[in-house]
Amino acid sequence: MNFIENIYVGEGVDDLETVYYSLKRGIPIFNIFCICINENSNNTFDILSSRELFTDKNIKKNYIIAGIAQGKKEALSLLTYMVRDSVNKGFNVCDIKRLLKEGEL
């Protein structure tokens, strides 16, 4: 499990250190959703609960976590913020996946 350097974190995530520790070790956390990047996916992002992230099907996909949120609604809000932030910085929306992976956002 990898994380981008400047990970986006939703306002509802109270204890980021514990969340980060648990995710690094494959421990699901109730109501924590991750905004993930996967090079081999046709999707720009996948929003997965931490439980979904550690299923046999998904653990093999080598996701890179770009955002962490408390609940699915906050994950959608955070994803919207991530896209707006990159556009405001002058980046093309089509390049967001690559820019996040390379640490340019």
Secondary structure in CASP SS format (residue, H / E / C, confidence):
PFRMAT SS
TARGET T0000
AUTHOR 0000-0000-0000
METHOD secondary structure of the structure
MODEL  1
M C 1.00
N E 1.00
F E 1.00
I E 1.00
E E 1.00
N E 1.00
I E 1.00
Y E 1.00
V E 1.00
G C 1.00
E C 1.00
G C 1.00
V C 1.00
D C 1.00
D C 1.00
L H 1.00
E H 1.00
T H 1.00
V H 1.00
Y H 1.00
Y H 1.00
S H 1.00
L H 1.00
K H 1.00
R C 1.00
G C 1.00
I C 1.00
P C 1.00
I C 1.00
F C 1.00
N C 1.00
I E 1.00
F E 1.00
C E 1.00
I E 1.00
C E 1.00
I E 1.00
N C 1.00
E C 1.00
N C 1.00
S C 1.00
N C 1.00
N C 1.00
T C 1.00
F C 1.00
D E 1.00
I E 1.00
L E 1.00
S E 1.00
S H 1.00
R H 1.00
E H 1.00
L H 1.00
F C 1.00
T C 1.00
D H 1.00
K H 1.00
N H 1.00
I H 1.00
K C 1.00
K C 1.00
N C 1.00
Y C 1.00
I E 1.00
I E 1.00
A E 1.00
G E 1.00
I E 1.00
A E 1.00
Q E 1.00
G C 1.00
K H 1.00
K H 1.00
E H 1.00
A H 1.00
L H 1.00
S H 1.00
L H 1.00
L H 1.00
T H 1.00
Y H 1.00
M H 1.00
V H 1.00
R H 1.00
D H 1.00
S H 1.00
V H 1.00
N H 1.00
K C 1.00
G C 1.00
F C 1.00
N C 1.00
V H 1.00
C H 1.00
D H 1.00
I H 1.00
K H 1.00
R H 1.00
L H 1.00
L H 1.00
K H 1.00
E H 1.00
G C 1.00
E C 1.00
L C 1.00
END
